[in-house]
Amino acid sequence: MKPTEELKREHQAIKLMLKIITEVARLLEAGQGVDLKDLNDILEFLKIFADRCHHGKEEELLFPALETVGIPRDRGPLGVMLSEHQSGRALIKDMDSALSGMARGEERAGLNLARQARAYAELLTAHIDKEDNVLYPLAEARLNQKIQKKLTEGFERIENEVVGPGRHQEFHQLLEKLEEKYLEKTQTG
């Protein structure tokens, strides 16, 4: 499997979580309770799976590989992706803060979390579209098989050393649980 195909598969999981957080935001805006453990699990997924694993693979391996074939890091598609990664991290930090406020019983914390979650979902949806349709085809065209093989090996290292053995599977199980809890009931209800 090409490294960009692996990244696209991760995008599918992230997009499912974006649907889940959009539904969670709707529930919070409607004044309905959302389990704080679920919110904590969602943020852990975003911090570890989406950011440390997925964005880590891009920032530590894919983007430097693209630089070696003449794609500048500070402007163009790489500059945009890096800027959006930083914006996403700021929104995750804001959601984390709002979740802490919810745990303390702060009145508007749930609405604040909902607002940040919607902004994050909007940002990442557009970001993923750009990567899938612009950046990854560029990488596939420019990176030779030797570089792509090194990327695949590096991706495995990140999954094992940074994320931890078995964590990918745990995150996919979490996605299934949250999808059943938050999305399937809205589709049937």
Secondary structure per residue as TSV (DSSP state, phi and psi in degrees):
chain	resnum	aa	ss	phi	psi
A	1	M	-	360.0	135.9
A	2	K	-	-68.0	149.4
A	3	P	H	-60.1	-34.6
A	4	T	H	-68.2	-30.3
A	5	E	H	-67.0	-38.8
A	6	E	H	-62.2	-43.1
A	7	L	H	-64.1	-38.0
A	8	K	H	-65.5	-37.2
A	9	R	H	-64.0	-40.4
A	10	E	H	-63.3	-36.3
A	11	H	H	-57.8	-38.4
A	12	Q	H	-60.1	-42.7
A	13	A	H	-65.7	-42.5
A	14	I	H	-64.5	-41.9
A	15	K	H	-63.3	-35.7
A	16	L	H	-63.5	-43.2
A	17	M	H	-64.4	-33.9
A	18	L	H	-64.4	-37.6
A	19	K	H	-64.6	-41.1
A	20	I	H	-64.1	-46.1
A	21	I	H	-70.1	-26.4
A	22	T	H	-67.3	-41.0
A	23	E	H	-67.3	-40.8
A	24	V	H	-60.9	-41.6
A	25	A	H	-60.6	-42.1
A	26	R	H	-60.8	-44.0
A	27	L	H	-63.2	-43.4
A	28	L	H	-63.4	-41.9
A	29	E	H	-65.4	-29.8
A	30	A	T	-83.1	1.4
A	31	G	T	78.2	14.8
A	32	Q	-	-89.3	145.7
A	33	G	-	-71.6	143.0
A	34	V	-	-126.7	132.9
A	35	D	-	-56.9	124.2
A	36	L	H	-62.0	-31.6
A	37	K	H	-64.3	-40.9
A	38	D	H	-61.2	-43.4
A	39	L	H	-62.8	-41.9
A	40	N	H	-63.0	-42.6
A	41	D	H	-63.6	-39.7
A	42	I	H	-61.3	-46.9
A	43	L	H	-65.3	-36.4
A	44	E	H	-63.2	-42.2
A	45	F	I	-58.0	-47.7
A	46	L	I	-64.3	-41.2
A	47	K	I	-69.8	-44.7
A	48	I	I	-92.5	-55.2
A	49	F	I	-69.9	-54.3
A	50	A	I	-72.3	-44.0
A	51	D	I	-91.6	-63.7
A	52	R	I	-64.9	-39.6
A	53	C	I	-83.0	-65.6
A	54	H	I	-66.2	-56.5
A	55	H	I	-66.2	-30.8
A	56	G	H	-61.6	-43.0
A	57	K	H	-59.9	-40.2
A	58	E	I	-69.8	-51.0
A	59	E	I	-70.8	-38.0
A	60	E	I	-83.6	-27.2
A	61	L	I	-125.4	-56.8
A	62	L	I	-65.6	-49.3
A	63	F	H	-63.2	-45.3
A	64	P	H	-60.6	-35.9
A	65	A	H	-63.4	-40.5
A	66	L	H	-66.6	-34.8
A	67	E	H	-60.9	-37.3
A	68	T	H	-66.7	-18.6
A	69	V	T	-106.9	20.7
A	70	G	T	96.9	7.8
A	71	I	-	-89.7	117.3
A	72	P	-	-69.9	140.5
A	73	R	S	-75.1	-34.2
A	74	D	S	-91.6	-1.5
A	75	R	S	-150.4	179.7
A	76	G	H	67.6	-156.4
A	77	P	H	-61.7	-37.1
A	78	L	H	-67.1	-41.3
A	79	G	H	-61.1	-41.4
A	80	V	H	-64.5	-46.3
A	81	M	H	-62.1	-44.0
A	82	L	H	-63.0	-42.1
A	83	S	H	-62.2	-41.9
A	84	E	H	-69.1	-34.6
A	85	H	H	-60.1	-43.1
A	86	Q	H	-64.9	-41.2
A	87	S	H	-62.2	-41.0
A	88	G	H	-62.6	-41.5
A	89	R	H	-62.8	-39.5
A	90	A	H	-64.2	-40.9
A	91	L	H	-67.1	-38.1
A	92	I	H	-62.5	-42.3
A	93	K	H	-60.8	-42.4
A	94	D	H	-65.1	-39.4
A	95	M	H	-65.1	-39.7
A	96	D	H	-59.9	-44.1
A	97	S	H	-62.5	-44.1
A	98	A	H	-64.3	-39.0
A	99	L	H	-63.0	-40.8
A	100	S	H	-61.0	-40.4
A	101	G	H	-63.0	-40.3
A	102	M	H	-61.8	-42.6
A	103	A	H	-63.0	-29.4
A	104	R	T	-86.9	-3.1
A	105	G	T	83.7	18.7
A	106	E	-	-66.3	134.0
A	107	E	T	-59.2	-46.3
A	108	R	T	-98.1	4.6
A	109	A	H	-62.3	-38.9
A	110	G	H	-63.4	-42.0
A	111	L	H	-66.3	-37.9
A	112	N	H	-63.6	-44.1
A	113	L	H	-61.7	-42.1
A	114	A	H	-59.9	-43.8
A	115	R	H	-62.7	-45.1
A	116	Q	H	-66.1	-38.9
A	117	A	H	-63.9	-42.5
A	118	R	H	-63.5	-42.4
A	119	A	H	-63.5	-40.7
A	120	Y	H	-64.2	-46.7
A	121	A	H	-60.6	-41.5
A	122	E	H	-65.4	-46.1
A	123	L	H	-59.9	-50.8
A	124	L	H	-70.1	-32.9
A	125	T	H	-61.7	-47.3
A	126	A	H	-67.1	-38.7
A	127	H	H	-61.5	-48.1
A	128	I	H	-61.6	-40.8
A	129	D	H	-59.7	-43.5
A	130	K	H	-65.1	-41.2
A	131	E	I	-66.7	-47.3
A	132	D	I	-64.4	-35.0
A	133	N	I	-104.3	-13.6
A	134	V	I	-123.7	-59.8
A	135	L	I	-68.8	-48.2
A	136	Y	H	-67.1	-41.3
A	137	P	H	-60.8	-35.9
A	138	L	H	-62.4	-44.5
A	139	A	H	-63.1	-43.5
A	140	E	H	-62.8	-35.6
A	141	A	H	-76.4	-33.5
A	142	R	H	-96.2	-26.3
A	143	L	S	-95.1	124.9
A	144	N	-	-72.9	171.7
A	145	Q	H	-62.2	-35.7
A	146	K	H	-62.7	-45.3
A	147	I	H	-65.5	-41.7
A	148	Q	H	-63.6	-37.0
A	149	K	H	-64.5	-42.4
A	150	K	H	-63.3	-37.6
A	151	L	H	-62.7	-46.0
A	152	T	H	-58.9	-43.4
A	153	E	H	-64.0	-41.7
A	154	G	H	-64.7	-38.2
A	155	F	H	-60.9	-42.4
A	156	E	H	-61.8	-41.3
A	157	R	H	-61.6	-44.4
A	158	I	I	-61.6	-44.5
A	159	E	I	-60.4	-39.6
A	160	N	I	-80.8	-44.9
A	161	E	I	-88.6	-36.5
A	162	V	I	-91.2	-46.7
A	163	V	I	-86.2	-43.9
A	164	G	-	111.4	145.1
A	165	P	T	-59.6	134.6
A	166	G	T	81.5	-8.8
A	167	R	H	-67.8	-37.2
A	168	H	H	-55.6	-48.6
A	169	Q	H	-61.5	-42.1
A	170	E	H	-60.1	-41.1
A	171	F	H	-66.9	-36.6
A	172	H	H	-67.6	-36.1
A	173	Q	H	-65.7	-40.4
A	174	L	H	-60.5	-44.5
A	175	L	H	-57.5	-45.2
A	176	E	H	-60.2	-45.1
A	177	K	H	-62.8	-46.6
A	178	L	H	-70.4	-35.2
A	179	E	I	-62.1	-46.1
A	180	E	I	-62.6	-40.5
A	181	K	I	-73.7	-41.8
A	182	Y	I	-106.2	-27.2
A	183	L	I	-102.5	-42.8
A	184	E	H	-66.1	-33.2
A	185	K	H	-71.2	-28.9
A	186	T	H	-76.8	-28.2
A	187	Q	H	-76.5	-29.7
A	188	T	H	-95.4	-17.4
A	189	G	-	-91.2	360.0
